[in-house]
């Protein structure tokens, strides 16, 4: 049961201007520069954040390096790190409403979803890696008897983390928690339109007992603070979630600086494929609608291409359009809203630009396509469905990252696979069929990091999330994520 009274109490609370969090302290820019934080709910000024540059990044990297070398965290026994990370998970749970409402005011995600996906996932993630870290063993190689071959994993050092504005707490935690659990020190650069809840998370980490300097947050723009972090010669690893365009730049920055390892979790244009033998058309339509429109389509694994078999195309499309039209778009802090606000005026314009381009290319608008509730000052958009989309149109190739669904017909399994794989992306997919053999064939043939069968979008912290092709080269979540933040070391010991 959601506590609406508490949400109402928190939603108008003034937010003090925020500094960076460096070496355990709130630090303002030396030049006094700040960025305005506008709420996507109403376009009004919420507060300001510090607009960090290379000086603040230097301070944060130095603090992270000092803490790593001092061993206050990196040399702590895993069982000690576990206690602090689990305590942090408890604090996140205890502050769940505060964190969720703060995040929604900053980024516009609807509160029902934010409560689960943001503090809910963040707490589960810190608990998972905290609990795991004293259960991860090294290996002994099968060598000759006079040699002991020890294979171990240890922390790498200083980790830079750059995250996007959709689900900042969840995605931030997917990186920070395993990096910290492994004993590294971290500098986080959140998105400029979603920094507030992550700053609060870092304060809670101090309260949980994380030594100062182990988790630093520098706010600011990607072009300045993000670039300075990615180019820094004393950062050992860069873990990034965001768009392919910026991911490409980060690889360049690494090549121009110290060849730091760069792990990229990027976008998608995920196909959700409906065969005529799907077990339950209503359930499939509901999942297709939820799979693209939740969080206004601002989900990396959104099923933004709906591939429907020609035999059921019109009938299934009607189910989808009817459901899309029933969704209630409104204030993200109203629990009755199904969909909240688009994150920024810029993203809203981008979405509308794709609607115009789809029409120009000959796609047919079935529903939506416009900004709504503009009198509120907020950035709201109707759930939008296009039919008669062909695989080569921009709307079928490029990630919109908004509430826009492209419906594409197919004739048979072979064509479904061909269309599904015909983009540069390979993040997620869905397959709806009662035929187990077909489901397995599709799992084998579709190029995607995660494939849902007879559902769309489900997951938890126990399974990895990562992409193929231009959807990235790294995985968040599960024990596999620890591989990114640890260095593999061999000791070849002669005992003859
Ligand atoms: P974005 O524009 O690539 O930005 C991501 C982050 O990079 C932000 O913090 C941004 O800072 C920063 N940045 C921008 N320019 C930079 C530069 N030159 N150097 C270093 N950092 C820089 O992506 P977005 O619009 O925030 O997020 C949407 C994208 O993220 C979509 O493509 C989505 O699919 C992807 N995503 C992927 C996953 C996954 O798990 N695969 C999950 C969620 C989202 P600012 O604060 O200035 O923007």
Boltz pocket constraint, residues with backbone or C-beta under 6 A from the ligand:
constraints:
  - pocket:
      binder: B
      contacts: [[A, 162], [A, 163], [A, 164], [A, 165], [A, 166], [A, 171], [A, 189], [A, 190], [A, 191], [A, 192], [A, 193], [A, 220], [A, 221], [A, 222], [A, 223], [A, 225], [A, 226], [A, 227], [A, 230], [A, 241], [A, 242], [A, 243], [A, 244], [A, 246], [A, 247], [A, 249], [A, 265], [A, 266], [A, 267], [A, 268], [A, 299], [A, 300], [A, 301], [A, 399], [A, 401], [A, 427], [A, 465], [A, 466], [A, 467], [A, 471], [A, 472]]
      max_distance: 6.0
